[in-house]
Amino acid sequence: MTELVKIFDTTLRDGEQSPGASMNTAEKLRLAIQLEKLGVDIIEAGFPAASEGDFDAVSQIAGRLKVTEVAGLARADKADIDCAWGAIKDAAKPRIHTFLATSDIHLEYKLRMNRDQVLAQVKDAVTYAKSLTDNVEFSAEDGSRSDRDFLCKVFEAAIAAGATTVNLPDTVGYAIPNEFADLVQYVMQHTPNIHKAIVSIHCHNDLGLATANTLAALAVGARQAEVTVNGIGERAGNTSLEEVVMALRTRNNYMPLHTNIKTEHIYPTSRLVSMITGIMVQPNKAIVGANAFSHEAGIHQDGVLKNPMTYEIMKPETIGLNANKLVLGKHSGRHALREHLKDLGYDLSDEELRLVFDKFKALADKKKHVVDEDLEAIVTEGVLRTTETFSLEYLHVSAGTTVMPMASVQLSINGRSIKGAGYGNGPIDAAYNTIAKLTHTESELLRFTVSALTGGTDAQGEVTVRLKENGLVALGRGSDPDIITASALAYINGLNRMEYLKSHPIERAQSL
C-alpha cells in the first residue's frame, strides 16, 4: 500500500518571481485550468495583498476551479489574511497560506523581533485565519536555517491554533539532502501535536539540490511537496514538479509513495509555462528538456531500438510526448484544429478558435506542415496576449554587405497606426532602433536568444528577449518562419509586458 504525497504547485506565485516572468490575469487563469487538468492537489494562485492585479487573478482562479484547492499567500498579518480570504473565499476548496520567518538571522535583521514575539504572532495569525476557513497552512520562512527546538515550538503553536498543514521551507537552498531529512525527522519527532497536521516541504535550487532535498524529506515522512512547473522561481528556482512526480513514479519500489498527477499532461503543461513566461527549458533539463529522450551515441541508439528500457527508464508517452504527432496542413479544417488543440490542452471559445484558425492558415501557407510547437506558439500569441499596447502591422528590412541595414516599421499603438524608419548595425538592430523610436521606450536589451521550434529549413524561428527599464525586467517572445520578423515580435511582446508591469506594480512577497 502506497501513501499519497500532495502536490502543492506554486508556479503562479513563487514561479512568477523569476525575473521578468510576470503573467497577466488571462495567462494565469489559462495556466491554472491546465494545472487542475494535470491533477495538482493545491494551486497557490498568488499573493493577493501584493497588488490589485494579483488579487483579481487569484479571485478569478478561485471562482473557476472546481476540484483543486486554491491557496492565497498572506504574511502573518490580519490585513494580509483578510485580503487573501477576500480573493479565495468563493473557491470550491479555499486555503489560507500564512507565513513568518523563524531563523535567528531573519529575526534579528529583517523582523527585529524576539522568539516570544514570533510565537505570539504565529498564534494570532493562524487563529484568525482559522476563524475564516478550516484549511490553513503555516510556513516557517527560512526554516532550514532555524534553531531546531524553536522550529518545533513554532509548529506546535501553529497546529494548536488550527493549522492543518505546516511547511518547512529551505528558503535559500542551503540544505544538503541528509541534513534536511534529519531536520524534518527531528521536527516530526519533537513536535507533540505534529500528527494533527500534514508536514510539507518547500525547497529552492541554489545548490542544485531542490529535488534531492524534497525526495529526502518525503522519504522520512513529509507528505506535501511544494513545487513549480519546469522548476522556475526566484534565483535558481524551485523544486521541479515533473522531477519529483516522475522520481516517485519511476522509483516506487524504493519509495512507496504516489501522487494524483496525471503524468500524460506533464509535457503539455511544461510547454504552456514556457510559452507564457518566455523562459525556455534548457535542452538537458530532466523529464521535459528537448534532449531528455534523445540518443545520439551509436551504442545507445542500437540498444534503444532493441529494447527502449536499455537506456530509457521511463517511456516518453508517460509524460505526454507522443512520437506519432498529428501533422496539420493548409487543407486541414476548423474542426480538426479544434480537436487537436483540445488534445494539447487548449479548450478554446469560438472567438478564440477563429483568431487561432486565421493565424494557422497564414502559417500553413508559408510552410508545408504545422506541428504542435507551431500551434502552441499561435495560441500563445493569438489568445493568451489579451491586451496589447503595441502590435506590428508592417516590417521591411534591407541589409547586405554593401548597404547600410535599414528597417521600415508600421506599428499600431493603442489602436492608432504609426510608421517610421531607422538604421542599425544589422537588420534586427535596425528594426529594434525603429521600434524603440516609435514607441518612445528606452528599454535596455539584456538578452537575445534564437532557437528553432522544429527541425527543417522552414521551421519557425523562436526568439526570446529580456528587457530592462527603470528597474523592471520583462521577457518577450516571438515566433515566425522569418527570424527577423520573429525578433521584432519578441521585442514588441517584451515592450507590452513592460507596459503591463508599469501599470500593475507588484510588491513581491518574500520567497518561502
CORQUI-V311214 format. One line per field, one symbol per residue. psi: psi as a letter, one per 30 degrees, with the letter a starting at -180 (. if undefined). A space follows every 10 residues. Layout:
# CORQUI-V311214
psi = ???
This chain:
# CORQUI-V311214
psi = kllkkkjjkg efdeeffkkg gkkleeeeee eeeeeeefgk ekkjfaiefe leeeeeeeee eefekfekkj kkkklikeee eeeeeeeffg keilkkjllk kfleeeeefe fhlleeeeee eeeeeeeeef felfjkkkkj khefglkeee eeeeeeeeee fgkfkkkjki eghflkeeee eeeeeeeffg jegffflkkl kjklgeggge eeeeeeeefg fkgkkkllkg glakcgalkk eeeeefeeee hffejilllg kjffgeeeee eeeeeefgjk kkegkkeflf gegkjekeee eeeeeejffe gkflkefegg jjfikkklaf fkleeeeeee eeffgjjlle eeeeeeeeee eeeffflekk aeeeeeeeee ffefifkkek kkekkklkla fglkkkkkkk lkjhfkkkll lllafleeee eeeeeeeefh lhkkjekjkk lkelllfgkk kkkklkkkkh fkkkkkklkl fjfeeeeeee eeeeeeeeee eefikkjklk k.
